[in-house]
């Protein structure tokens, strides 16, 4: 399943895609997204935002989020 990654700079979308495709070089995919911004008149930013909104967090991220919320509530 495609999901956002913990290895993130902004939203984890590029890292999640790279992990799903088993592509070790996340930096290359991030660079490609940045290069596409002016070439697509910013449409890639909208595409990225949509992916960010619909891609779930990976299971490790969800678990750590739940743990963090539990810790906040217990304090």
C-alpha positions, 0 to 999 in steps of 0.5 A: 500500500502506498503511504507517506514515509517518516523520512520526510522533508515536507509531507513524506509523499516523495519518500513514500513513493520512493519506498513503494517503488523500492527506489533508494534515491529519494533525493532524485525524486524530490529533485524531479518534483522541484524541476517539474514545478516551473515546467508544469506551471505549478500543477505538480504542487497541486498534485503533491498536495492531493497526494499528501491529503489522500496518502495515509501515514505508514503504520509506524507513523500512526503508532508513534502518533497514537503514542504521542497523543496518549502521552499528551493526554496522560500529562 
